[in-house]
Amino acid sequence: MPHCGSPGSGEFKLPRKQTSRSHFVSPSISNKRRRIPMQKSIRIPFGNEEALFLRAGDRVLLTGTVYTARDAAHKRMIEQLERGESLPFDVSEQVIYYVGPTPAKLGRVIGSAGPTTSSRMDKYTPKLLEMGLKGMIGKGYRSEEVKKAIVNQQAVYFGAVGGSAALISRSIKSVEMVAYEDLGTEAIRQLEIENFPAVVINDAFGGDLYQEGVEKYRQT
């Protein structure tokens, strides 16, 4: 349950105190009316209520279980579905992190774990959202089809904080192989994360942090 810069700034700072659920804003309030970004903590997995609690521009600290998967793993998952097979993990209410972590150095849980470009997963994403996927973490723009699916399925696209690979790695507490080990760094892994820093890019109301930035620039 939630408690309560743009991606790439590398200026995300951990809050001294986590804010409380008292900051909940009713989904009936339009995204345009509520333009003050907030800092929130979210536990994963999460459902529709938590998704509707988030708005584009909100800075978040994610804690819980996420699954890694890049384009090669996404391609295999969709192929399995087309053959009528089950996925390696239940995507319902889960979050996928678009990352291919490097091998861990001695004494470390994981190596470099910065996000990959999210558009590589765009053609596979609507189907996974339809199956209940609630969140994605990556970098860069999403296609119009993905943004529409995010709204229709009440999901969220998070941007990992760029330039903060060390901070991201420290937030990953454990790693476990799940499937497609032959893909190496692109295999599906289960990560346990704590206070993983991210920002909401696309929300369930159609809010788009990148587009808002473009519009503000045009107005100056």
N, C-alpha and C positions, 0 to 999 in steps of 0.2 A: 504494500500500500504506500502511496506517496506521503511524504512528510513535508514535505517542504520544510559583443565581440564577434564576432563572426568567426567561423571555423578557419583555422590557419593562422590565427593571431598569436597563438602560443602564450596568451596572457591569462589563461584560466587560473583562478586561485581557489583553493579549498576554503570553504566558509569556516569560521570559528565555531558556529553553532548551526545545526540543521534546523530549518524552519518547520513549522507544524502544519498540519492539515487544515488549520483554520484559514489558510490562504486560498482555499478552494474557491474557484469561480464557476458559477453555474454555466453549463454548456449553452444555455439559452442566451447568454451574453455573446454578442458577435465577436469574431476575432478582430474586426476593425476597431471596435470600441475599446478593447483591452490591449493597449500597445506598450505597456510597461513590462519588459521582460522580468521574469522572476527566477530565483534560484531554488531548485527543488531537489529532493532526494527520492529516488524511485527504486523499488525492489522488483526484481525480475524472478519469475515470470509475472506478467501483469495482464489485465483484461481491459475491457472497454472503458470502465470507470477511470482508470489511470490514464488511458490514452486521451480521454476527453478533458483531463485535468491539465494537459500540456498545450502550450502555444508556441508557435514559431518565435525563436529568439530566447526562449527560456534556457538557462544554464542548468544542467542537471548532474547529479552524481548517481551513477547506476551501481547497484549492489545485487548480487545473485548469480544466476547461471546464464551464460550466453554460449552460442555455438559459432565456431568459425567456419566460413565457407566462402570460397571465391568462385570465379566463373566455371572452372573445371568441375568443382563439386556440385554447383548448381545444375550444370548440364546433366550430370549423372542422376541427380535427384529427379529431374523432370523426365528423363528417360525411364527411370524406374516406375514413375507414376503412369507413364504411357503404356508400360507393360503390365499394369495392374498390380504392381508390387508396392509394399509398404516402404516408407522412408526410413532412413537409419535412426531418426528420432522424431518424436511427435512435435511438429512445429507450432501447434496450437498454444497461443499466449506466450510464445517464446521470442527471443531476440537473436538475430544473426549478425555477427560482426564480420565485415568484409576484410579479412586479414589472412595473410600467409606468414605466420611467425617464423623467424629464424631459429635454429637450434639454440638451446640455452647454454650459457657459459657455466663453468663450474660454480656451484653455489647459488645459481639462479633458477627460478621456476620456468622462465621463458626468455627467449632472445628478443630481438627487435620485433615490435608488434604494432607498427603503425598501420593505418587503414589504406586500402587500395581504392582505386577509382570505382565509384558505385555504378556508373552507367554500364559497366561490363555485365552487371547482373540484371539489367532492366528487362530483358526479354523473358527472364524466368520468374521475376518477382510477382507479377499479378496472380499467378497460380498459387504461389505460396501464401500470399495474403488472403486469397480466397479460402485457403485451408486453415486460416486462423493465426498466421504469423502476425505478431503485434508490433515488432520493432526491427529496425535495421540500423547498423552503425557503419558509416563509411566516410567518403569525402566526395565532394563535387555534386553537380546537378543530377536530377532524376528526369526521366522522360515524362511527357504529359500523361501517357498511359499509366505509369507508375503512380504519379501524383493523384490521378483520379481514383485508382485502386486504393490508395492510402485513405482517401476520404470515404469511399464506399465501404471499406472494411474497418474503419475507425482504428487506424494504425498510426505509427509515428516513424519518421526518418530522422535519425540523429547524426550529427556530424561529430566525428572524433576531433579533439582539439589538435590541430596541426602544430608541428614543431615541439611536441611534448612527448616524444617517444619514451623518455626515461620515466616520466610521470605515469604514462599509460602502463608500462611494464610493471611498475611498482604496485599498481592497482590490481594486477592479476595474481591471485593467490595460489591457484593450482591449475594444472592442465591434464586432460585425459583424452586419449585417442578414442574416437567414436567409429569412424568409417573411412574407407577409401585411403588406407595407409599408403598404397602404392603411389598416390599423388604427392607424396612428400610434404612440403610446406603447405600445399593446398588441400590436404586431407581435412576431414571434419574433426574438430576437436571440441571438447567441452571445457569451458573456462569458468572458474569461480572468480568473480571480480568483487572488489570492494572500493566504493567511492571512485568509480571510473568517470573521468570528466568528459562531458559531451555537451553539445548544444542542439536544441530542436531546430531542424531545418524546415521540414514539412510536417504540418500537424493534421489532425483529423477534420479540421474545419476548412482546409484549403489554404491555410497560411503558408507562405513560402518566404523564408528569411532572405534567400538570394534575390528573389524578385523584388522584395521590399527595399533591398539595398540599391537595386538598379533604379527604382522609382524615386527614391530619395535623392540619388545623384542627379537625375534628370530635373528635379525641382530646384536644385541649387544653381 
